[in-house]
Amino acid sequence: MTLSEDTFASKSHGNMLEELILHPKIQSLQEELEHLRQESSRLYLKAEYMQFEERPVLLSLYEKHIGVHLLEEFQLKVRIRLAILETHLIQAYINRGESPDEAQIASRIKLEQEKFKIEIEQREADIKAANDYLNAPSYSKEETEELRGLYRLIAKALHPDLHPEHGSRERDLFLKAVSAYRIGDIHALRQIALALTDESIEDIPEADLPSLIEKAKESVQSFKDRIEQMDSQFPFIYRTQLQDENWIKEQQVEIKERIAEAKKELEQRSNYLMMLKLWKQDSLN
């Protein structure tokens, strides 16, 4: 028995209907993947902006307005601690009826100083870096916009989380783009942008769409978590306050009041330490 022409036509019509039914499903998957890629790209660029553009500005402003005063307070507290230690060491000799060993006391004081030397030097370096950053020449508005625009284009096209199907060439290009963006190399970004190849989402096999969608969802959530974590940490928690002159002045006043109290305490302890040394010298004579 052979198929009639009408049967063949009927079956052909059925195949066409099947294709029409499948097409909206594929289109829906493609649209979902594209939406997730767009969202992931947006969140990635936001996280990069926070980490490599906003964070240095916030840190520099904090060091300039707050950190420099906190350093002065910290140095005073270290001097107070050293004065207290020296007093206790001398008093211990006196209580035992012995003459203080000045060399041994000086050695203990120096050892204690070393504990704070690295932290003080680091704070001083941070303040200098902040001043250098704020005083450094910046890009023009046009250059900044081009830099960010090129990086957005490249990140959208090459980011591994957006394109897990990409190979080593695309990943290498992306890493070069990240490095170029972080040092502000517009020329390198231009070259990388020229090397991009257009890939249509329609070219992705239907069977790969579900797994790529799941990976894109993971990427979106990962960037959301990263942004949320940064927002909850220093210096981003002071994002609003560092733009508020009144808040800055209030913090400075508060720290300067503590500095004034620390200076008084240091003077009192230094005077007592001097009297203790003179008293011991007199008693020995």
Secondary structure, 3 states (H helix, E strand, C coil): CCCCHHHHHHHHHHHHHHHHHHHHHHHHHHHHHHHHHHHHHHHHHHHHHHHHHHHHHHHHHHHHHHHHHHHHHHHHHHHHHHHHHHHHHHHHHHHCCCCCCHHHHHHHHHHHHHHHHHHHHHHHHHHHHHHHHHHCCCCCHHHHHHHHHHHHHHHHHHCCCCCCCCCHHHHHHHHHHHHHHHHCCHHHHHHHHHCCCCCCHHHCCHHHHHHHHHHHHHHHHHHHHHHHHHHCCCCHHHCCHHHCHHHHHHHHHHHHHHHHHHHHHHHHHHHHHHHHHHHHHHHHC
